[in-house]
Amino acid sequence: MKKLVLLINGNLGIEVLNFITSQKEIELIGVIINSANKRSSGYFSRVTTLLLESNQDVPIISYEDVDDNYIRVVEILNNSDYGISALFGHILPRTVIENIDCEIINLHPSLLPIGRGADPIPWSIINQQKQGVTIHIIDSGLDTGGILCQKEFSTNIGMNSGKVYELAAGLLFNELERIFHSWTNNTIRVSNQSEFFGSTHKSKELEDMRIINADEVGTFGEFLRKLQALTFSDGRKPSFIDESGRVWSIDISITLQRDEE
């Protein structure tokens, strides 16, 4: 029986958890979840309930406890053959990566090497880049490991970051299902990432853009893409500061009136 550990967050993490617990040839030996300040309320309880319902008696570690449980985390990962990171939202410390033998793959919502690091979907909207998903091996770099599969999907100007994120999450799950047995049977081809056309961002970069000033300059298209990029499915929206210093939340809706034939 093959042993596997999960690093999960969000609804995609729950889908992956359900999928893994249904695989008879897989023994789940640990679950690491996003830190409390990043995950949704009740996520720990949700994961606990699902594990109980599937008769899985495995440790659950919240990411903020990783430093305190460093030895335990490395032990769990070293006892595992495989690992899956599903929109986990944290970078595993280099000291962890360099001290484990199991292969961990990451479900990443961009066409790597475009969109390495944080917030790949918003930045792809802002920079008018293609949207897609990548499943790749985690190495000591930031989203630089070998690629198991990639898939591009179409978007339009009426889709904000939240809507694109939902599409990406669904496609990532479908791709994981498709390649899972080839991956765990070591029959899948791994491709190296291109060193060209890559981009990398940190979380603070997008947060610094979230409040828009009255004197901001740009084309209408640039402004529109920025609003779309900053509108998330968790309720986060762009804000505007008027001349008197008041802060306004911005809601934007774009509807296609006519499709050219």
N, C-alpha and C positions, 0 to 999 in steps of 0.2 A: 504494500500500500504506500502511495506517495504522500508525503507530508507537505502541508502548505500553511503559510501565515498570511493574514490579510492586514492591509493598512488602508482604512476606509474613511469616507466622509460622504454626507449627503445621500440623496435617493439612489444615486448610482452605486454607492457603497453598499446600500441595503440590497439592491438587486444582485450585486456580485456575491454578497454573503449568502443569499438564498440559492443562487446558482451553485456555489461551491458545496454547500451542505447537502445538495441533491446528488452530488457525484459520488457514487459508491466506491470508486477506486481512490478517493482522496480523503486523507485524514487531516482535518483542520486542527492545528495545534496552538493557535494564538490569534488574537485580533487586537490591533492597535488603532485607536480612533483619534480623530482630530481633537485639538485642545479645546477646553470648555469655552474660551472666548471666541472661538471660530465656528464651532458646531452649533446646530440648532438645539433649542431647549428640548429635553427629553430624549436626545439621541442615544445616550448611554443606556437608558432604560429600554429603548426600542431594540437595540442590539442584544441586550441581555435577554429580553423576551423571545426574540427569534432564535437565539441559541438554545434556550430552554425548550422551546417548541420542537426543535429539531434534535433534541437529546444530545447536544454538543456541550460537553463539560470542558471548556477551554478558558484560559485567562484572557481578560480584557484589560488593556492598559491604555489610559488616556495619555496623549502625547506630552502634556506638561509634566508627566511623571517619568518620562524617558530618561532624563539625566539621573534621577534618583534610582531608576531601575536599569541602568546601563548594562550591568552584568546580566540581568535577567533577560533583557531584550536581545542581547547578542546570543545568549544561550538558546532562546526560542528560535531565532533566525538560523543559528547553526544546526539546530535539530531538524530544520525544515529543508526540503528539497527545492521548494519553490515559494515565491511570494508575489502578491499582487497589490499594487498601490492604485486605488481608485479615487481620483480627485482628492487625494489625501490633504494637500494644502501645506505640507511641511517638507523641508529637505532633510533627509536622514543625515546625521553627522558623518563626516568623512571617517571618523574613528569607528563608526558602526560598519559602514560599507567595507572598510579595509579589513575588518575582523570577522567577516562572515563568508561562508562558502555557498550558500544557497543563491539561486538566480531570482532576482526580483524584477518584475516588469511593471511599467507605469502606463496607465491609461491617460493620455494627455490630449487635451482638446485643441490641437493645432497641427498644421502640416510642418513638422520639424524639418529643417532647423529654424523655420519661421516660428516665432512665438515661444522661445525658450523662457523659462522662469514664470513670473506671476502674470495673471490677467491676459493670456494670449488672445482671447476673443475680442475684448474691447480694443486692444492695440491693432488687431487685424482690421477692425472696422475703421478706426481712425486712419490707418495707413493704406486703406483700400487694398488689402491683401486677401488672398484666397483663404477660405475657411475649410477646415477639415479636422481629422483626428489621426493620432498616431499611437500605436502601442510599441513601446521600446524597452530595452533592458536598462535598468538603473546602474550607472557607474558612478565614479567619484566626481564627475563633472555635473553641470546643471543641464539636465535634459539632453545629454550628449551621447547616450548609449546607442548601441545597434538597434535597428528598426526591424520589428517583426511584421508589421503591416501599417499601411496608411490608406486613408480614403478621403477624398474631397467631397464637399456637398455645396449646393447652391444656396445663396441667400439673396435678399433684396433690401432696399433702403427702408422698407417698412418693418424690418426686424431689428429689435434692440438686442443688447447683449444677453438679456434673460432668455429671449426666444431662441437665439443662436445656441446658447448654452444647453437648453433642453434638447435641441436637435443633436448636438454633439454628444451629450450623455447617452442618448438612445443609440446612436451609431456606435459609440465605444462599447456598449454592452453587446450589441449584435456582433461586432468584430471579435470581442473576447470569446463569445460562444463559438464563433466560426473557427478560430485558430487554437482553442484551448487544448484539444487532444493532440494536435500536431506539436504544440509547444511542449507539453508535458511528456510526450514520447520522443522529444528531441529530433523531430523530422522536419522542422520548419526552417526555412532559409532566413538568415539574419543579414541585413544590409547595413553598411556603414552610412552614417549621415554625411551629407554634403557640407563642406566648409564654406560654401558660398550662399548668399542671400539669407543668412541667418539673422535673427534679432533676439535680444534678451532684455527683459524688463523686471523691475522690482515693484513690490506692492505700493510703496510710498509714491512712486511716480504717478500712478493713476489717481491716488487719493489727493495729491496736490492739485490735480486738475478739476476736482469735483465741484469747487466753487468758482463760478464764472463772474468776472467783473464787467461792469457796464461799458468800459472803454476797450474791451477786448477786440482785437482786429483780426479779420480773416474773411474768406469767402463764405457765402451762404452754405455751400456744400460742406466745407470744413466744419462750420458751426453745427450743421445738422448731424454729421457723422459723430461729432463729439457728444452731442446729446444722446444719440442712440447708444454709443459705447458706454456711457455712464449710467444707463438705465438697466438695473439688475432685477432678476426675478425675486430676490429676497427683500425687495422694497426700497433698496438704495436708489436715489435719484440725484441728478445734478441740481445744483442750487445757483441762484443768481443774487448778487448784491446790488441793490439800487443806489441812487445818488445819496440817499439819507442813511445808508448803512443797514437797511433792513434786508433780511435774507429770505428769499422766496424759493420754494421747491418747484421744480419744473417737471410737468407731465407732458409728454409728446405722443401724438398719435398720427400716423401717416397711412392714408388709405389709397389704394390704387383706383383711380377713376376710369381709366381707359388703357387697355393693353394693345399696343400697336401690333398689327398683323404683319 
